[in-house]
Structure formats: C-alpha cells, structure tokens
C-alpha cells in the first residue's frame, strides 16, 4: 500500500502567516487606541497643577484641571478614536490617510500633555482673578502625574496609528454589500391584479362594474 504525503501549497504558508500577523496587529491596535483615548480623556478631567495665590487676607491654594490648562489632548483623543473606527470604513489610500491622522492625533496629545505639565498660565489667571491684580502670578507651583498619564494615552494612540500604517493593508474592511452603488436599482415588476381579491371587487363596484358577471369579450 502506497502512502501519499500531502505537500502544502507554496503560497499557503505565507498567506496564513500574513493573516495571523493581521489579526495580531489588529487586536493590538484596537486595544491600544481605545485604551489610549480613554486614558487621555480621563487624565484631562483630573488635577494637573497646584499653587498658591497671595491676597490681602493671606495665601490660599489654587488648582487647575487638565481641561483648564489645555483642551488639545481631549479634542485629539476624540479625533483619534473616530479615526480608529474609520480605518475599517475605507481602503487603500483612504486607509493610509486615516491611519496617518490617527498617528498624528497621538503625537499631538503627547506634545500638548508634556507642554501642559509645566504650564502655569491657568493658575496665573486664577491668581489674577482672585487678587484683582492682572499682573499677579501663582506661587509654589507644582504639577501632578496626570499630564504624563495623558501623554501615555497619546503614546498608545500613536502606536495604534503606526500599526495601522504598517499593517493596515492586512486588516479587514466593511463589506461591500453595505456600500451603495452608482447604478440604479431595477424596478420591481408590478404583479397583475387578481379580480377575485376582495379589494379588487370593491374597486370594480366603485367603477360601476359587476365583478360577478362574465368577463368582457376581448377586443
């Protein structure tokens, strides 16, 4: 008895490897992008800076949230999240453009968060408002770790964008059956009316015809 050994197709192994790479990178990009956007949005709602202002009654503490310091991280986190979803709605050149937007959103969050970590302008405005002196500035300025958490979220979004740029061609896209084509749809052929149906009989009575009478002779 002869035993036949199945020889794998030479193209099957590279195709399977590409499919596995696409699935792995897709899972990492989705996780990184979603987690990064959530982290950046959460961080902008937290306290970023602290300080004190001196007025006639003495010194009192001031605090500033991330949204008070800069609105860029929160805005770019929403843009990045939308771009992460839009990656699957476009193909080829469109996918590259959306992936680039995703990466730029992450890079912008990192830059804005790091710059905001040393920005005291929000606290200076609060000090000027509290003291009534437009030239007043905050004293004993310190910052928390939340700006760096926002930067970490931006780095995750940046990672998702770089993965989309490198491996996005291996990722699936929305099915074409949901896309509306330019060709007009064929009209449905109207079914002939059945004279035996009750509604047709009522219509015949309205026209003054006898639906129970013999059919008229064809012309």
TINU-147638 format. One record per atom (N, C-alpha, C): residue number from 0; residue in one letter; atom name; z, y, x. Coordinates in nm, 3 decimals, always signed. Layout:
// TINU-147638
resi,resn,name,c3,c2,c1
NUM,A,CA,Z,Y,X
...
***
This chain:
// TINU-147638
resi,resn,name,c3,c2,c1
0,X,N,+0.000,-0.118,+0.085
0,X,CA,+0.000,+0.000,+0.000
0,X,C,+0.000,+0.124,+0.089
1,X,N,-0.090,+0.215,+0.060
1,X,CA,-0.101,+0.336,+0.138
1,X,C,-0.017,+0.447,+0.073
2,X,N,+0.053,+0.522,+0.155
2,X,CA,+0.132,+0.635,+0.107
2,X,C,+0.060,+0.764,+0.144
3,X,N,+0.042,+0.848,+0.045
3,X,CA,-0.028,+0.975,+0.065
3,X,C,+0.075,+1.086,+0.077
4,X,N,+0.075,+1.155,+0.188
4,X,CA,+0.168,+1.265,+0.211
4,X,C,+0.106,+1.395,+0.163
5,X,N,+0.177,+1.463,+0.076
5,X,CA,+0.126,+1.589,+0.023
5,X,C,+0.134,+1.697,+0.130
6,X,N,+0.024,+1.761,+0.155
6,X,CA,+0.018,+1.867,+0.254
6,X,C,+0.022,+2.001,+0.180
7,X,N,+0.119,+2.085,+0.209
7,X,CA,+0.128,+2.214,+0.138
7,X,C,+0.007,+2.301,+0.167
8,X,N,-0.031,+2.376,+0.067
8,X,CA,-0.142,+2.468,+0.083
8,X,C,-0.106,+2.573,+0.187
9,X,N,-0.198,+2.608,+0.277
9,X,CA,-0.164,+2.702,+0.384
9,X,C,-0.121,+2.839,+0.332
10,X,N,-0.163,+2.876,+0.212
10,X,CA,-0.127,+3.008,+0.161
10,X,C,-0.002,+3.006,+0.075
11,X,N,+0.049,+2.886,+0.043
11,X,CA,+0.163,+2.879,-0.047
11,X,C,+0.291,+2.928,+0.019
12,X,N,+0.313,+2.892,+0.145
12,X,CA,+0.436,+2.932,+0.213
12,X,C,+0.447,+3.083,+0.234
13,X,N,+0.343,+3.153,+0.281
13,X,CA,+0.354,+3.299,+0.291
13,X,C,+0.375,+3.367,+0.156
14,X,N,+0.309,+3.315,+0.052
14,X,CA,+0.326,+3.375,-0.080
14,X,C,+0.469,+3.356,-0.131
15,X,N,+0.524,+3.236,-0.107
15,X,CA,+0.662,+3.211,-0.150
15,X,C,+0.760,+3.298,-0.072
16,X,N,+0.734,+3.315,+0.057
16,X,CA,+0.822,+3.400,+0.139
16,X,C,+0.816,+3.546,+0.092
17,X,N,+0.696,+3.593,+0.055
17,X,CA,+0.683,+3.730,+0.006
17,X,C,+0.756,+3.747,-0.126
18,X,N,+0.747,+3.644,-0.211
18,X,CA,+0.817,+3.652,-0.340
18,X,C,+0.967,+3.657,-0.320
19,X,N,+1.019,+3.577,-0.227
19,X,CA,+1.163,+3.579,-0.201
19,X,C,+1.206,+3.714,-0.144
20,X,N,+1.126,+3.768,-0.053
20,X,CA,+1.158,+3.899,+0.004
20,X,C,+1.157,+4.007,-0.104
21,X,N,+1.059,+3.999,-0.194
21,X,CA,+1.053,+4.096,-0.302
21,X,C,+1.174,+4.089,-0.392
22,X,N,+1.219,+3.968,-0.425
22,X,CA,+1.336,+3.954,-0.512
22,X,C,+1.462,+4.005,-0.443
23,X,N,+1.479,+3.971,-0.316
23,X,CA,+1.600,+4.015,-0.243
23,X,C,+1.604,+4.166,-0.230
24,X,N,+1.493,+4.227,-0.187
24,X,CA,+1.492,+4.372,-0.167
24,X,C,+1.504,+4.445,-0.301
25,X,N,+1.448,+4.388,-0.405
25,X,CA,+1.460,+4.450,-0.538
25,X,C,+1.606,+4.452,-0.582
26,X,N,+1.675,+4.341,-0.563
26,X,CA,+1.817,+4.334,-0.603
26,X,C,+1.900,+4.433,-0.522
27,X,N,+1.874,+4.442,-0.393
27,X,CA,+1.950,+4.535,-0.308
27,X,C,+1.921,+4.680,-0.348
28,X,N,+1.794,+4.712,-0.372
28,X,CA,+1.758,+4.849,-0.407
28,X,C,+1.819,+4.890,-0.541
29,X,N,+1.814,+4.802,-0.639
29,X,CA,+1.872,+4.834,-0.770
29,X,C,+2.023,+4.855,-0.759
30,X,N,+2.089,+4.766,-0.687
30,X,CA,+2.234,+4.778,-0.671
30,X,C,+2.271,+4.905,-0.595
31,X,N,+2.201,+4.929,-0.484
31,X,CA,+2.232,+5.046,-0.401
31,X,C,+2.204,+5.175,-0.477
32,X,N,+2.090,+5.182,-0.546
32,X,CA,+2.056,+5.304,-0.618
32,X,C,+2.152,+5.334,-0.731
33,X,N,+2.184,+5.233,-0.811
33,X,CA,+2.275,+5.255,-0.924
33,X,C,+2.415,+5.290,-0.875
34,X,N,+2.464,+5.217,-0.774
34,X,CA,+2.597,+5.245,-0.721
34,X,C,+2.602,+5.382,-0.655
35,X,N,+2.498,+5.418,-0.582
35,X,CA,+2.495,+5.548,-0.515
35,X,C,+2.495,+5.663,-0.614
36,X,N,+2.416,+5.650,-0.722
36,X,CA,+2.414,+5.757,-0.823
36,X,C,+2.549,+5.770,-0.891
37,X,N,+2.610,+5.656,-0.926
37,X,CA,+2.742,+5.661,-0.991
37,X,C,+2.846,+5.723,-0.898
38,X,N,+2.842,+5.685,-0.770
38,X,CA,+2.940,+5.739,-0.676
38,X,C,+2.922,+5.889,-0.655
39,X,N,+2.797,+5.933,-0.644
39,X,CA,+2.772,+6.076,-0.625
39,X,C,+2.816,+6.157,-0.747
40,X,N,+2.787,+6.106,-0.867
40,X,CA,+2.828,+6.178,-0.987
40,X,C,+2.980,+6.181,-1.001
41,X,N,+3.045,+6.070,-0.968
41,X,CA,+3.190,+6.067,-0.975
41,X,C,+3.252,+6.163,-0.875
42,X,N,+3.197,+6.165,-0.754
42,X,CA,+3.255,+6.250,-0.648
42,X,C,+3.246,+6.398,-0.682
43,X,N,+3.139,+6.440,-0.749
43,X,CA,+3.124,+6.583,-0.780
43,X,C,+3.225,+6.630,-0.884
44,X,N,+3.289,+6.537,-0.954
44,X,CA,+3.390,+6.575,-1.054
44,X,C,+3.531,+6.581,-0.994
45,X,N,+3.543,+6.546,-0.867
45,X,CA,+3.675,+6.542,-0.803
45,X,C,+3.700,+6.669,-0.722
46,X,N,+3.823,+6.681,-0.672
46,X,CA,+3.863,+6.798,-0.594
46,X,C,+3.809,+6.786,-0.452
47,X,N,+3.733,+6.886,-0.410
47,X,CA,+3.673,+6.884,-0.277
47,X,C,+3.751,+6.972,-0.178
48,X,N,+3.805,+7.083,-0.225
48,X,CA,+3.867,+7.179,-0.132
48,X,C,+3.998,+7.232,-0.190
49,X,N,+4.087,+7.271,-0.100
49,X,CA,+4.216,+7.328,-0.138
49,X,C,+4.246,+7.447,-0.047
50,X,N,+4.323,+7.540,-0.097
50,X,CA,+4.360,+7.656,-0.016
50,X,C,+4.465,+7.738,-0.090
51,X,N,+4.500,+7.850,-0.034
51,X,CA,+4.599,+7.940,-0.095
51,X,C,+4.544,+8.082,-0.095
52,X,N,+4.586,+8.157,-0.195
52,X,CA,+4.547,+8.297,-0.206
52,X,C,+4.674,+8.383,-0.212
53,X,N,+4.670,+8.495,-0.145
53,X,CA,+4.786,+8.584,-0.140
53,X,C,+4.765,+8.702,-0.233
54,X,N,+4.857,+8.719,-0.325
54,X,CA,+4.853,+8.832,-0.418
54,X,C,+4.987,+8.905,-0.410
55,X,N,+5.003,+9.004,-0.495
55,X,CA,+5.127,+9.084,-0.491
55,X,C,+5.249,+8.999,-0.517
56,X,N,+5.235,+8.900,-0.604
56,X,CA,+5.350,+8.817,-0.635
56,X,C,+5.377,+8.708,-0.535
57,X,N,+5.291,+8.693,-0.436
57,X,CA,+5.308,+8.588,-0.337
57,X,C,+5.181,+8.504,-0.325
58,X,N,+5.195,+8.387,-0.266
58,X,CA,+5.081,+8.297,-0.245
58,X,C,+5.085,+8.185,-0.349
59,X,N,+4.967,+8.150,-0.398
59,X,CA,+4.959,+8.038,-0.492
59,X,C,+4.837,+7.953,-0.455
60,X,N,+4.843,+7.822,-0.486
60,X,CA,+4.737,+7.731,-0.443
60,X,C,+4.610,+7.744,-0.528
61,X,N,+4.498,+7.716,-0.465
61,X,CA,+4.368,+7.713,-0.531
61,X,C,+4.299,+7.580,-0.501
62,X,N,+4.223,+7.531,-0.596
62,X,CA,+4.146,+7.407,-0.576
62,X,C,+4.005,+7.428,-0.630
63,X,N,+3.912,+7.353,-0.574
63,X,CA,+3.771,+7.360,-0.618
63,X,C,+3.716,+7.219,-0.626
64,X,N,+3.651,+7.189,-0.737
64,X,CA,+3.586,+7.060,-0.753
64,X,C,+3.449,+7.062,-0.687
65,X,N,+3.392,+6.944,-0.675
65,X,CA,+3.260,+6.937,-0.614
65,X,C,+3.155,+7.016,-0.689
66,X,N,+3.162,+7.014,-0.823
66,X,CA,+3.066,+7.090,-0.902
66,X,C,+3.084,+7.239,-0.884
67,X,N,+3.205,+7.285,-0.845
67,X,CA,+3.227,+7.426,-0.817
67,X,C,+3.167,+7.467,-0.683
68,X,N,+3.168,+7.373,-0.590
68,X,CA,+3.115,+7.402,-0.457
68,X,C,+2.963,+7.402,-0.456
69,X,N,+2.902,+7.296,-0.511
69,X,CA,+2.756,+7.285,-0.515
69,X,C,+2.716,+7.191,-0.629
70,X,N,+2.609,+7.227,-0.697
70,X,CA,+2.557,+7.143,-0.805
70,X,C,+2.444,+7.053,-0.762
71,X,N,+2.408,+7.058,-0.633
71,X,CA,+2.293,+6.981,-0.585
71,X,C,+2.316,+6.830,-0.591
72,X,N,+2.430,+6.778,-0.544
72,X,CA,+2.447,+6.632,-0.547
72,X,C,+2.436,+6.572,-0.686
73,X,N,+2.497,+6.635,-0.785
73,X,CA,+2.492,+6.581,-0.921
73,X,C,+2.349,+6.584,-0.975
74,X,N,+2.279,+6.695,-0.952
74,X,CA,+2.141,+6.705,-1.001
74,X,C,+2.051,+6.602,-0.935
75,X,N,+2.063,+6.587,-0.804
75,X,CA,+1.978,+6.492,-0.733
75,X,C,+2.016,+6.348,-0.765
76,X,N,+2.143,+6.323,-0.800
76,X,CA,+2.182,+6.187,-0.840
76,X,C,+2.111,+6.147,-0.968
77,X,N,+2.099,+6.241,-1.061
77,X,CA,+2.027,+6.213,-1.186
77,X,C,+1.878,+6.194,-1.159
78,X,N,+1.823,+6.277,-1.072
78,X,CA,+1.681,+6.262,-1.035
78,X,C,+1.658,+6.127,-0.969
79,X,N,+1.747,+6.088,-0.878
79,X,CA,+1.732,+5.960,-0.810
79,X,C,+1.742,+5.843,-0.905
80,X,N,+1.833,+5.853,-1.001
80,X,CA,+1.848,+5.744,-1.098
80,X,C,+1.722,+5.732,-1.184
81,X,N,+1.666,+5.846,-1.224
81,X,CA,+1.542,+5.843,-1.302
81,X,C,+1.427,+5.787,-1.219
82,X,N,+1.420,+5.824,-1.092
82,X,CA,+1.315,+5.772,-1.005
82,X,C,+1.329,+5.622,-0.984
83,X,N,+1.451,+5.573,-0.976
83,X,CA,+1.474,+5.430,-0.959
83,X,C,+1.420,+5.352,-1.078
84,X,N,+1.435,+5.405,-1.197
84,X,CA,+1.381,+5.339,-1.316
84,X,C,+1.229,+5.354,-1.322
85,X,N,+1.179,+5.472,-1.282
85,X,CA,+1.035,+5.499,-1.290
85,X,C,+0.955,+5.417,-1.190
86,X,N,+1.019,+5.363,-1.088
86,X,CA,+0.947,+5.282,-0.990
86,X,C,+0.875,+5.166,-1.058
87,X,N,+0.934,+5.112,-1.164
87,X,CA,+0.876,+4.995,-1.229
87,X,C,+0.771,+5.033,-1.334
88,X,N,+0.757,+5.160,-1.363
88,X,CA,+0.660,+5.204,-1.463
88,X,C,+0.527,+5.245,-1.403
89,X,N,+0.520,+5.255,-1.271
89,X,CA,+0.397,+5.299,-1.203
89,X,C,+0.357,+5.196,-1.099
90,X,N,+0.237,+5.209,-1.049
90,X,CA,+0.186,+5.117,-0.949
90,X,C,+0.113,+5.193,-0.839
91,X,N,+0.092,+5.124,-0.730
91,X,CA,+0.014,+5.174,-0.617
91,X,C,+0.059,+5.313,-0.572
92,X,N,-0.031,+5.412,-0.580
92,X,CA,+0.001,+5.546,-0.530
92,X,C,+0.118,+5.608,-0.605
93,X,N,+0.123,+5.587,-0.737
93,X,CA,+0.234,+5.640,-0.815
93,X,C,+0.367,+5.583,-0.772
94,X,N,+0.368,+5.455,-0.739
94,X,CA,+0.492,+5.393,-0.694
94,X,C,+0.536,+5.450,-0.560
95,X,N,+0.442,+5.476,-0.472
95,X,CA,+0.477,+5.535,-0.342
95,X,C,+0.536,+5.676,-0.361
96,X,N,+0.477,+5.752,-0.451
96,X,CA,+0.527,+5.888,-0.474
96,X,C,+0.668,+5.887,-0.534
97,X,N,+0.690,+5.798,-0.631
97,X,CA,+0.822,+5.790,-0.692
97,X,C,+0.925,+5.738,-0.591
98,X,N,+0.884,+5.644,-0.507
98,X,CA,+0.975,+5.592,-0.404
98,X,C,+1.012,+5.701,-0.305
99,X,N,+0.914,+5.784,-0.269
99,X,CA,+0.943,+5.896,-0.179
99,X,C,+1.040,+5.995,-0.244
100,X,N,+1.022,+6.019,-0.373
100,X,CA,+1.114,+6.107,-0.445
100,X,C,+1.256,+6.050,-0.446
101,X,N,+1.265,+5.919,-0.462
101,X,CA,+1.396,+5.852,-0.460
101,X,C,+1.463,+5.869,-0.324
102,X,N,+1.388,+5.849,-0.218
102,X,CA,+1.444,+5.865,-0.083
102,X,C,+1.484,+6.010,-0.056
103,X,N,+1.400,+6.104,-0.098
103,X,CA,+1.432,+6.246,-0.075
103,X,C,+1.556,+6.288,-0.155
104,X,N,+1.572,+6.231,-0.273
104,X,CA,+1.693,+6.263,-0.351
104,X,C,+1.818,+6.220,-0.276
105,X,N,+1.815,+6.100,-0.219
105,X,CA,+1.929,+6.053,-0.142
105,X,C,+1.957,+6.139,-0.020
106,X,N,+1.850,+6.176,+0.051
106,X,CA,+1.868,+6.260,+0.169
106,X,C,+1.922,+6.397,+0.131
107,X,N,+1.877,+6.450,+0.018
107,X,CA,+1.928,+6.580,-0.027
107,X,C,+2.075,+6.576,-0.064
108,X,N,+2.117,+6.466,-0.125
108,X,CA,+2.259,+6.452,-0.160
108,X,C,+2.345,+6.447,-0.034
109,X,N,+2.301,+6.371,+0.065
109,X,CA,+2.377,+6.362,+0.190
109,X,C,+2.391,+6.500,+0.254
110,X,N,+2.280,+6.572,+0.262
110,X,CA,+2.283,+6.704,+0.326
110,X,C,+2.374,+6.802,+0.251
111,X,N,+2.357,+6.808,+0.118
111,X,CA,+2.436,+6.902,+0.039
111,X,C,+2.585,+6.868,+0.042
112,X,N,+2.618,+6.739,+0.040
112,X,CA,+2.759,+6.699,+0.041
112,X,C,+2.824,+6.733,+0.174
113,X,N,+2.755,+6.708,+0.284
113,X,CA,+2.813,+6.739,+0.415
113,X,C,+2.829,+6.889,+0.436
114,X,N,+2.733,+6.966,+0.386
114,X,CA,+2.747,+7.112,+0.396
114,X,C,+2.860,+7.162,+0.306
115,X,N,+2.876,+7.100,+0.190
115,X,CA,+2.982,+7.142,+0.099
115,X,C,+3.120,+7.109,+0.147
116,X,N,+3.132,+7.014,+0.240
116,X,CA,+3.264,+6.976,+0.290
116,X,C,+3.331,+7.091,+0.366
117,X,N,+3.252,+7.181,+0.422
117,X,CA,+3.309,+7.293,+0.498
117,X,C,+3.283,+7.428,+0.432
118,X,N,+3.241,+7.424,+0.306
118,X,CA,+3.208,+7.548,+0.235
118,X,C,+3.332,+7.598,+0.160
119,X,N,+3.374,+7.719,+0.191
119,X,CA,+3.492,+7.777,+0.126
119,X,C,+3.456,+7.887,+0.028
120,X,N,+3.328,+7.904,-0.002
120,X,CA,+3.287,+8.016,-0.087
120,X,C,+3.343,+8.004,-0.228
121,X,N,+3.352,+7.880,-0.282
121,X,CA,+3.406,+7.863,-0.417
121,X,C,+3.552,+7.907,-0.423
122,X,N,+3.629,+7.871,-0.319
122,X,CA,+3.770,+7.914,-0.316
122,X,C,+3.782,+8.064,-0.289
123,X,N,+3.694,+8.120,-0.210
123,X,CA,+3.696,+8.265,-0.185
123,X,C,+3.672,+8.342,-0.315
124,X,N,+3.581,+8.292,-0.398
124,X,CA,+3.556,+8.359,-0.526
124,X,C,+3.680,+8.353,-0.616
125,X,N,+3.747,+8.238,-0.614
125,X,CA,+3.869,+8.227,-0.693
125,X,C,+3.979,+8.320,-0.641
126,X,N,+3.989,+8.331,-0.508
126,X,CA,+4.089,+8.420,-0.448
126,X,C,+4.060,+8.566,-0.483
127,X,N,+3.933,+8.605,-0.480
127,X,CA,+3.897,+8.742,-0.513
127,X,C,+3.925,+8.771,-0.661
128,X,N,+3.899,+8.676,-0.744
128,X,CA,+3.924,+8.694,-0.887
128,X,C,+4.074,+8.703,-0.916
129,X,N,+4.151,+8.620,-0.848
129,X,CA,+4.296,+8.619,-0.873
129,X,C,+4.364,+8.745,-0.820
130,X,N,+4.319,+8.793,-0.705
130,X,CA,+4.383,+8.910,-0.643
130,X,C,+4.325,+9.042,-0.689
131,X,N,+4.207,+9.038,-0.748
131,X,CA,+4.142,+9.162,-0.787
131,X,C,+4.077,+9.234,-0.672
132,X,N,+4.073,+9.171,-0.557
132,X,CA,+4.012,+9.230,-0.437
132,X,C,+3.887,+9.149,-0.403
133,X,N,+3.772,+9.212,-0.411
133,X,CA,+3.647,+9.140,-0.387
133,X,C,+3.632,+9.091,-0.243
134,X,N,+3.708,+9.149,-0.153
134,X,CA,+3.699,+9.109,-0.013
134,X,C,+3.803,+9.003,+0.023
135,X,N,+3.882,+8.959,-0.072
135,X,CA,+3.987,+8.860,-0.043
135,X,C,+3.924,+8.725,-0.013
136,X,N,+3.988,+8.652,+0.076
136,X,CA,+3.942,+8.518,+0.112
136,X,C,+4.060,+8.422,+0.101
137,X,N,+4.027,+8.295,+0.098
137,X,CA,+4.129,+8.192,+0.086
137,X,C,+4.190,+8.164,+0.223
138,X,N,+4.316,+8.128,+0.222
138,X,CA,+4.386,+8.093,+0.346
138,X,C,+4.424,+7.946,+0.342
139,X,N,+4.450,+7.889,+0.458
139,X,CA,+4.491,+7.749,+0.471
139,X,C,+4.392,+7.656,+0.402
140,X,N,+4.263,+7.674,+0.435
140,X,CA,+4.157,+7.596,+0.372
140,X,C,+4.157,+7.452,+0.425
141,X,N,+4.154,+7.356,+0.333
141,X,CA,+4.141,+7.214,+0.368
141,X,C,+4.045,+7.149,+0.269
142,X,N,+3.989,+7.036,+0.309
142,X,CA,+3.898,+6.964,+0.221
142,X,C,+3.944,+6.819,+0.209
143,X,N,+3.900,+6.754,+0.102
143,X,CA,+3.936,+6.614,+0.076
143,X,C,+3.825,+6.522,+0.125
144,X,N,+3.840,+6.394,+0.095
144,X,CA,+3.740,+6.295,+0.136
144,X,C,+3.626,+6.280,+0.036
145,X,N,+3.635,+6.346,-0.078
145,X,CA,+3.532,+6.328,-0.181
145,X,C,+3.394,+6.378,-0.141
146,X,N,+3.380,+6.486,-0.062
146,X,CA,+3.245,+6.522,-0.018
146,X,C,+3.178,+6.409,+0.061
147,X,N,+3.256,+6.337,+0.139
147,X,CA,+3.199,+6.226,+0.216
147,X,C,+3.168,+6.106,+0.127
148,X,N,+3.243,+6.092,+0.017
148,X,CA,+3.209,+5.989,-0.080
148,X,C,+3.075,+6.020,-0.146
149,X,N,+3.053,+6.148,-0.178
149,X,CA,+2.923,+6.189,-0.233
149,X,C,+2.811,+6.164,-0.133
150,X,N,+2.838,+6.192,-0.006
150,X,CA,+2.738,+6.166,+0.098
150,X,C,+2.708,+6.017,+0.109
151,X,N,+2.811,+5.933,+0.094
151,X,CA,+2.789,+5.788,+0.097
151,X,C,+2.702,+5.744,-0.021
152,X,N,+2.726,+5.805,-0.139
152,X,CA,+2.641,+5.775,-0.253
152,X,C,+2.497,+5.815,-0.228
153,X,N,+2.478,+5.931,-0.166
153,X,CA,+2.342,+5.972,-0.130
153,X,C,+2.277,+5.878,-0.031
154,X,N,+2.356,+5.826,+0.063
154,X,CA,+2.301,+5.731,+0.160
154,X,C,+2.254,+5.603,+0.092
155,X,N,+2.326,+5.558,-0.011
155,X,CA,+2.284,+5.440,-0.085
155,X,C,+2.154,+5.465,-0.161
156,X,N,+2.141,+5.584,-0.219
156,X,CA,+2.015,+5.618,-0.287
156,X,C,+1.901,+5.626,-0.186
157,X,N,+1.929,+5.682,-0.069
157,X,CA,+1.828,+5.689,+0.037
157,X,C,+1.785,+5.549,+0.077
158,X,N,+1.880,+5.456,+0.089
158,X,CA,+1.846,+5.318,+0.122
158,X,C,+1.756,+5.257,+0.016
159,X,N,+1.787,+5.282,-0.111
159,X,CA,+1.703,+5.229,-0.219
159,X,C,+1.561,+5.285,-0.210
160,X,N,+1.549,+5.413,-0.177
160,X,CA,+1.417,+5.472,-0.163
160,X,C,+1.338,+5.415,-0.047
161,X,N,+1.405,+5.392,+0.065
161,X,CA,+1.336,+5.334,+0.181
161,X,C,+1.291,+5.190,+0.152
162,X,N,+1.374,+5.115,+0.081
162,X,CA,+1.334,+4.980,+0.042
162,X,C,+1.215,+4.982,-0.052
163,X,N,+1.214,+5.079,-0.144
163,X,CA,+1.102,+5.091,-0.236
163,X,C,+0.973,+5.128,-0.161
164,X,N,+0.985,+5.213,-0.061
164,X,CA,+0.867,+5.249,+0.017
164,X,C,+0.813,+5.131,+0.097
165,X,N,+0.903,+5.050,+0.149
165,X,CA,+0.862,+4.939,+0.235
165,X,C,+0.821,+4.816,+0.156
166,X,N,+0.895,+4.782,+0.052
166,X,CA,+0.871,+4.656,-0.018
166,X,C,+0.833,+4.675,-0.165
167,X,N,+0.811,+4.798,-0.207
167,X,CA,+0.780,+4.822,-0.348
167,X,C,+0.655,+4.752,-0.396
168,X,N,+0.560,+4.726,-0.306
168,X,CA,+0.437,+4.658,-0.348
168,X,C,+0.463,+4.514,-0.390
169,X,N,+0.576,+4.458,-0.349
169,X,CA,+0.610,+4.320,-0.387
169,X,C,+0.690,+4.313,-0.516
170,X,N,+0.728,+4.427,-0.569
170,X,CA,+0.811,+4.428,-0.690
170,X,C,+0.725,+4.424,-0.814
171,X,N,+0.779,+4.371,-0.924
171,X,CA,+0.701,+4.364,-1.048
171,X,C,+0.689,+4.501,-1.113
172,X,N,+0.596,+4.512,-1.206
172,X,CA,+0.576,+4.635,-1.281
172,X,C,+0.576,+4.602,-1.430
173,X,N,+0.580,+4.706,-1.512
173,X,CA,+0.577,+4.685,-1.655
173,X,C,+0.449,+4.614,-1.696
174,X,N,+0.459,+4.530,-1.797
174,X,CA,+0.343,+4.455,-1.844
174,X,C,+0.236,+4.549,-1.897
175,X,N,+0.112,+4.516,-1.871
175,X,CA,+0.000,+4.598,-1.916
175,X,C,-0.019,+4.597,-2.066
176,X,N,+0.040,+4.500,-2.134
176,X,CA,+0.021,+4.495,-2.279
176,X,C,+0.092,+4.609,-2.350
177,X,N,+0.189,+4.674,-2.278
177,X,CA,+0.259,+4.786,-2.338
177,X,C,+0.188,+4.918,-2.310
178,X,N,+0.084,+4.914,-2.226
178,X,CA,+0.011,+5.035,-2.194
178,X,C,-0.103,+5.053,-2.293
179,X,N,-0.122,+5.171,-2.345
179,X,CA,-0.225,+5.198,-2.444
179,X,C,-0.357,+5.220,-2.374
180,X,N,-0.457,+5.145,-2.410
180,X,CA,-0.589,+5.159,-2.350
180,X,C,-0.666,+5.273,-2.412
181,X,N,-0.773,+5.315,-2.342
181,X,CA,-0.853,+5.425,-2.393
181,X,C,-0.950,+5.382,-2.501
182,X,N,-0.984,+5.253,-2.509
182,X,CA,-1.081,+5.206,-2.607
182,X,C,-1.019,+5.206,-2.746
183,X,N,-1.094,+5.250,-2.847
183,X,CA,-1.039,+5.248,-2.983
183,X,C,-1.021,+5.106,-3.033
184,X,N,-0.918,+5.087,-3.113
184,X,CA,-0.892,+4.956,-3.168
184,X,C,-0.988,+4.928,-3.283
185,X,N,-1.035,+4.804,-3.294
185,X,CA,-1.126,+4.772,-3.406
185,X,C,-1.053,+4.780,-3.538
186,X,N,-1.123,+4.831,-3.638
186,X,CA,-1.064,+4.843,-3.770
186,X,C,-1.057,+4.707,-3.838
187,X,N,-0.951,+4.692,-3.915
187,X,CA,-0.938,+4.568,-3.989
187,X,C,-1.035,+4.567,-4.107
188,X,N,-1.097,+4.453,-4.128
188,X,CA,-1.190,+4.438,-4.240
188,X,C,-1.112,+4.423,-4.369
189,X,N,-1.146,+4.509,-4.464
189,X,CA,-1.075,+4.505,-4.592
189,X,C,-1.107,+4.376,-4.667
190,X,N,-1.004,+4.313,-4.721
190,X,CA,-1.025,+4.191,-4.799
190,X,C,-1.079,+4.226,-4.938
191,X,N,-1.171,+4.142,-4.992
191,X,CA,-1.222,+4.170,-5.127
191,X,C,-1.110,+4.157,-5.230
192,X,N,-1.116,+4.242,-5.330
192,X,CA,-1.013,+4.241,-5.434
192,X,C,-1.024,+4.115,-5.518
193,X,N,-0.910,+4.057,-5.551
193,X,CA,-0.904,+3.938,-5.635
193,X,C,-0.884,+3.982,-5.780
194,X,N,-0.984,+3.960,-5.867
194,X,CA,-0.971,+4.007,-6.006
194,X,C,-0.860,+3.939,-6.083
195,X,N,-0.811,+3.825,-6.033
195,X,CA,-0.706,+3.754,-6.105
195,X,C,-0.567,+3.809,-6.076
196,X,N,-0.555,+3.896,-5.977
196,X,CA,-0.425,+3.951,-5.945
196,X,C,-0.384,+4.051,-6.052
197,X,N,-0.253,+4.058,-6.085
197,X,CA,-0.209,+4.147,-6.194
197,X,C,-0.245,+4.293,-6.171
198,X,N,-0.231,+4.343,-6.046
198,X,CA,-0.260,+4.483,-6.023
198,X,C,-0.407,+4.515,-6.044
199,X,N,-0.495,+4.417,-6.014
199,X,CA,-0.638,+4.439,-6.035
199,X,C,-0.671,+4.440,-6.184
200,X,N,-0.600,+4.356,-6.260
200,X,CA,-0.622,+4.355,-6.404
200,X,C,-0.580,+4.488,-6.466
201,X,N,-0.469,+4.545,-6.420
201,X,CA,-0.426,+4.674,-6.471
201,X,C,-0.526,+4.783,-6.436
202,X,N,-0.579,+4.776,-6.314
202,X,CA,-0.681,+4.875,-6.276
202,X,C,-0.805,+4.865,-6.364
203,X,N,-0.842,+4.740,-6.399
203,X,CA,-0.958,+4.722,-6.486
203,X,C,-0.933,+4.779,-6.624
204,X,N,-0.811,+4.762,-6.676
204,X,CA,-0.777,+4.819,-6.806
204,X,C,-0.782,+4.971,-6.802
205,X,N,-0.737,+5.029,-6.691
205,X,CA,-0.742,+5.174,-6.678
205,X,C,-0.886,+5.224,-6.679
206,X,N,-0.979,+5.145,-6.627
206,X,CA,-1.120,+5.185,-6.626
206,X,C,-1.188,+5.158,-6.760
207,X,N,-1.115,+5.098,-6.856
207,X,CA,-1.173,+5.067,-6.985
207,X,C,-1.249,+4.935,-6.988
208,X,N,-1.224,+4.848,-6.891
208,X,CA,-1.291,+4.720,-6.885
208,X,C,-1.200,+4.612,-6.941
209,X,N,-1.263,+4.501,-6.983
209,X,CA,-1.188,+4.386,-7.033
209,X,C,-1.179,+4.284,-6.922
210,X,N,-1.061,+4.272,-6.857
210,X,CA,-1.052,+4.177,-6.744
210,X,C,-1.063,+4.032,-6.786
211,X,N,-1.047,+4.003,-6.917
211,X,CA,-1.055,+3.862,-6.963
211,X,C,-1.194,+3.825,-7.010
212,X,N,-1.284,+3.925,-7.015
212,X,CA,-1.417,+3.899,-7.064
212,X,C,-1.504,+3.834,-6.957
213,X,N,-1.625,+3.795,-6.992
213,X,CA,-1.717,+3.731,-6.895
213,X,C,-1.759,+3.830,-6.789
214,X,N,-1.790,+3.778,-6.670
214,X,CA,-1.838,+3.863,-6.562
214,X,C,-1.972,+3.920,-6.598
215,X,N,-1.992,+4.046,-6.562
215,X,CA,-2.123,+4.105,-6.591
215,X,C,-2.233,+4.037,-6.512
216,X,N,-2.352,+4.036,-6.575
216,X,CA,-2.464,+3.973,-6.507
216,X,C,-2.502,+4.053,-6.384
217,X,N,-2.528,+3.988,-6.274
217,X,CA,-2.568,+4.062,-6.154
217,X,C,-2.698,+4.135,-6.176
218,X,N,-2.713,+4.249,-6.116
218,X,CA,-2.834,+4.330,-6.133
218,X,C,-2.949,+4.265,-6.059
***
